[in-house]
Structures are given as structure tokens and as C-alpha cells.
Amino acid sequence: MVRLTGDIDAQTPEGLEKAFKYVQSFVDRNIADIEKAAPSLKGQMAGLIGASLFLNSGGGDIEAAMKAGEIARAYT
């Protein structure tokens, strides 16, 4: 899970993408470990395991929020 709390500003999209990349690398490693332990599940885990976003913001920079939304859609 990626948690975004506070006002959205120009640095939010970059920080959000870094967080999603970190989570994605963790998810990818876990999928590889599961598929190694249970080869019959190969190719089936990617749809079951993924990132989610928890957003708690009062607002902020609309352009940065739109970029952050595009990034979130790409990873969730």
C-alpha cells in the first residue's frame, strides 16, 4: 500500500512514482518467490498481488494532482 497524506504539490508526482516503483519491486520479488515455490502458479499471481493507494489530502496543486493520478493509474 502507498499512503499519500497532506497537500499535493509539485514534488508529489515524483515522490509517488518512487513509492510505487519500490512497492512494485517488492511485489515482483514476492511473485517470483511464490512461483519458484509453486511452479503450477506461474503466471497466475500478477493479477492477485499489486499496489493500492490510500489518499488523504485536502487539496493542492491541480496539475500535480493530475500527474499523480496518471502515475497511480499506471501502477494500480
Secondary structure, DSSP 4 states (H G I P E B T S, - for coil): -EEEES-B-TTHHHHHHHHHHHHHHHHHHHHHHHHHH-GGGTTTSTTT----EEEE---B-HHHHHHHHHHHHHH-
